[in-house]
């Protein structure tokens, strides 16, 4: 069983030793609709319910682990254990009684750190789950098969945080981004994502919007990573190219950076670390070229990284 070194261990028995093994392929985030500490969540699982999550997280960032991540926990309905042996790692997070409040800054940091560790430890792919069985990251209400009778957990505020802060933060942490060396000022962080599918015509450069099409406005120093996820139906020999480029504030007079090339479906990553001069905007575009001229579907895109005002 795998135990996260950043959590306090409150092992549940007999569940920890008696429940079947899983192969972790997902991380699902819950709100428990109670302002409890990690220890109080453990006591609830131990004394008042035959259900449980792998982890519990209090408002102050106190993180407890109750079951190893390679053992089934029962908080995710059909995602607990599938016929192929895969299953979800789950976390309950303290919230108000209506689970309408946002995660605290301390909770967000622990969710990001744990999510990055699960990627490194179990290889959970850095994407939002596209279906109930698709490997990746999600929140409880994302798919109906994760809750017996449906659920509103977590509330809207936390869903927005997951999309705009937590999941992009996991991607940034897991991919090892770090600020430039010898930088005296604390950076701000760019974390934006967009889940709207884009159909890319073969051989055509397409500018991408995250929150919008402008990643940075100068004068600014940055270290930025774009992570793109392409559909499994993408031609195996498709050439995937991405490039950052500068424009004026009207989006004209582009000056392209070096193009980075990959191949085939799945995730592709592109990085740029440079200064954006005053009066210039940094943007990103992608091109997919297939041998048979077929289109390619882009499923999800995330841009993240530190930046400094100049």
Secondary structure, DSSP 8 states (H G I E B T S, - for coil): ----TTSEE---TTHHHHS-B-EEEEEEEEE-SS---HHHHHHHHHHH-S---SEEE-TT--EEE-S-TTB--SSSGGGS--TTSEEEEEEEE---TTS-S---HHHHHHHHHHHHHHHHHH---SSB-SSTTSSEEEEGGGSGGGSTT----S-HHHHHHIIIIIHHHHHHHHTT----TT--S--EEEEEEE---EEE-TT--EE--SSSS-SEESSEEEEEEEEEEE-TTS-TT-EEEEEEEEEETTS-S-EE---EEEESSEEEEEEEEEEE-TTEEEEEEEEEE-TT---EEEEEEEEEEEEEE-
